[in-house]
């Protein structure tokens, strides 16, 4: 049976539907230094130990996380390596400084995200 519980100093009533916003977690200044800045170096081996493993969860976390996580990460590395060894990437001149997002079933940019690819 459901019962009231406390979480982070808040009383949560029995039967409460609680949604964890992964987007908000990944952009939370309490968890990340400069969360809106693209900084892949924060995930390098020398920095990874400084990150709480549950603060970045693109594939969920814990015993019920995504079973395709390892395959997805390998595919991602392969595709990015293929692109970066063949093209120079730039943003269009009219690309906005700040991205605006639209939340539906998936989070997506409000305007199309375009990248210019120039063969090397």
C-alpha positions as CSV (number, residue, x, y, z in Angstrom):
1,X,0.0,0.0,0.0
2,X,1.1,3.5,-0.8
3,X,2.1,5.8,2.1
4,X,3.3,9.3,2.6
5,X,7.0,9.8,2.4
6,X,9.6,12.6,2.8
7,X,12.0,13.5,-0.1
8,X,14.5,16.3,0.3
9,X,12.6,17.9,3.1
10,X,9.3,17.8,1.3
11,X,6.3,15.7,2.4
12,X,5.0,13.6,-0.6
13,X,1.4,12.3,-0.1
14,X,0.5,8.7,-0.8
15,X,-0.4,8.1,-4.5
16,X,1.4,11.2,-5.8
17,X,2.5,11.0,-9.4
18,X,6.0,12.3,-9.6
19,X,7.8,13.1,-12.8
20,X,11.6,13.7,-13.0
21,X,12.4,16.2,-15.7
22,X,15.6,14.9,-17.3
23,X,16.0,18.1,-19.3
24,X,15.8,20.2,-16.1
25,X,18.2,17.9,-14.3
26,X,20.7,18.1,-17.2
27,X,20.4,22.0,-17.1
28,X,20.5,22.4,-13.3
29,X,23.1,24.9,-12.1
30,X,23.2,23.0,-8.7
31,X,24.5,19.9,-10.5
32,X,26.5,21.5,-13.4
33,X,29.0,24.3,-13.7
34,X,27.7,26.4,-16.6
35,X,24.9,24.0,-17.6
36,X,23.9,25.8,-20.8
37,X,27.4,25.6,-22.2
38,X,28.3,22.7,-24.5
39,X,31.3,21.2,-22.7
40,X,32.2,17.6,-23.7
41,X,35.3,17.8,-21.5
42,X,33.2,17.4,-18.4
43,X,32.8,13.8,-19.5
44,X,36.5,13.1,-20.1
45,X,38.1,10.4,-18.0
46,X,39.9,12.9,-15.7
47,X,36.6,14.6,-14.9
48,X,34.1,11.8,-14.9
49,X,34.7,10.9,-11.2
50,X,33.5,14.4,-10.2
51,X,30.1,13.8,-11.6
52,X,27.3,12.1,-9.7
53,X,26.3,9.1,-11.8
54,X,22.6,9.9,-11.4
55,X,23.0,13.6,-12.5
56,X,23.3,12.7,-16.2
57,X,20.9,10.1,-17.2
58,X,20.1,10.2,-21.0
59,X,19.3,6.4,-20.9
60,X,17.7,6.5,-17.4
61,X,19.6,4.9,-14.5
62,X,19.5,2.1,-12.0
63,X,18.3,-1.5,-12.5
64,X,15.7,-0.6,-15.1
65,X,17.9,1.6,-17.4
66,X,17.9,1.3,-21.2
67,X,19.2,-2.1,-22.4
68,X,20.4,-0.5,-25.6
69,X,22.6,2.0,-23.9
70,X,25.9,0.4,-24.8
71,X,25.0,-0.2,-28.4
72,X,23.6,3.4,-28.7
73,X,26.9,4.9,-27.3
74,X,29.0,2.8,-29.7
75,X,26.9,3.8,-32.7
76,X,27.1,7.4,-31.6
77,X,30.9,7.3,-31.4
78,X,31.1,5.6,-34.8
79,X,28.8,8.0,-36.6
80,X,30.4,11.1,-35.1
81,X,33.9,9.9,-35.9
82,X,32.9,9.2,-39.5
83,X,31.4,12.7,-39.9
84,X,34.2,14.5,-38.2
85,X,36.9,12.8,-40.3
86,X,35.1,13.7,-43.5
87,X,33.5,17.1,-43.0
88,X,34.1,20.5,-41.5
89,X,31.0,21.6,-39.5
90,X,29.7,25.2,-39.1
91,X,26.5,26.8,-38.1
92,X,24.5,29.0,-40.5
93,X,25.1,32.7,-40.0
94,X,21.5,33.3,-39.0
95,X,21.6,30.6,-36.2
96,X,20.2,32.0,-32.9
97,X,22.6,32.5,-29.9
98,X,20.1,30.7,-27.6
99,X,18.1,27.6,-28.5
100,X,14.4,27.5,-27.7
101,X,12.9,24.1,-27.1
102,X,9.4,22.6,-27.5
103,X,8.4,19.9,-25.1
104,X,6.1,17.2,-26.6
105,X,6.7,13.5,-26.3
106,X,10.4,14.4,-27.1
107,X,12.3,17.6,-26.5
108,X,13.0,19.3,-29.8
109,X,14.2,22.7,-31.0
110,X,11.4,25.2,-31.9
111,X,13.2,26.0,-35.2
112,X,15.0,23.4,-37.4
113,X,18.5,22.7,-36.3
114,X,20.7,23.0,-39.3
115,X,24.5,22.5,-39.7
116,X,26.6,23.2,-42.7
117,X,28.8,20.3,-43.8
118,X,31.8,21.1,-46.0
119,X,33.9,18.1,-47.3
120,X,37.5,18.1,-46.0
